[in-house]
Amino acid sequence: MTLSMLRYTKLPAQYPCAIKSGVTTVAPSAFIVATVLLESMQALACRSISHQHCVLSHIYSCTPLKANISRRMDYFWRRRAIDNTGLVNSLRENGTITTSRVAEVMEQIDRGLFVPAGVGDPYFDTPAPIGYNATISAPHMHAACLELLKDHLQPGMRALDIGSVGETGRAVGVEHISELTEKSVENVQKCNAAHLLTSDSLSLHTGDGRKGYPDLAPYDAIHVGAAAPTIPPALIEQLKPGGRMVIPVGDVFQDLVVIDKDMQGEVKQWDYTQVRYVPLTDRQMQLEKEQ
């Protein structure tokens, strides 16, 4: 978102709006990796891979900005569409999608390919379970994150977790449950972004999302699909100067936090809106919730 989008099963009652983002990303796993091709307007609007987050290191200067704090997720409509095109049109009508680039990206990736049959309505604006105590995020969250990151998802750029890049860029998804990583690959192979896997423009990996993916860092855009108690230092470190990260932060009360790193490496953050995501955790803790 993401960039990409996708997520989990057995969503806790206190997280009714959780998603495509948990700490996983990619369709049927924890959060479908929405790898968006803004360069050729061929993108992954749904991604399913796990993400995980930690705490912001003291070495970074983080200056909170008073912006959009009064916005609430109640603002977004909960509507059902008959197909993916109808879903995107609905998101445009209610103001969640504000640019044609994001609309085209989401239209090209059918959300129905990433929601397991019989467990949820892929075209209803709500999270849906995808197994292993993971969910796929609500469409409006995928759209909102893509809008926030679109300027950092240009041709030639790199995106972590949820990404939007062109043929000359790179999108990287990280999921901590190997079964979800495998399922994510299968889902991507069924959609319009399948060619990205063979061209190495998109890669999905099993690992601890809280540690990012240093092998391909730094990243112009980082998307996290699960709520971290604090911001993982590794993700800040892997954010490229001039880049942006979007990550839900908090426990019971959560905010979608936007983090910008300037060309001098100074980090600033501001709250975009209040959200409800599944918690960012490790494999063991996530699987224990199913028992």
Beta strands, then each sheet from edge to edge (+ up, - down):
strand 1: 24-25
strand 2: 35-36
strand 3: 49-50
strand 4: 62-65
strand 5: 128-131
strand 6: 134-136
strand 7: 158-160
strand 8: 163-164
strand 9: 170-175
strand 10: 202-206
strand 11: 219-223
strand 12: 239-250
strand 13: 254-261
strand 14: 267-275
sheet 1: 1+ 3-
sheet 2: 2+ 8+
sheet 3: 4+ 14+ 13- 12+ 11+ 7+ 9+ 10+
sheet 4: 5+ 6-
end
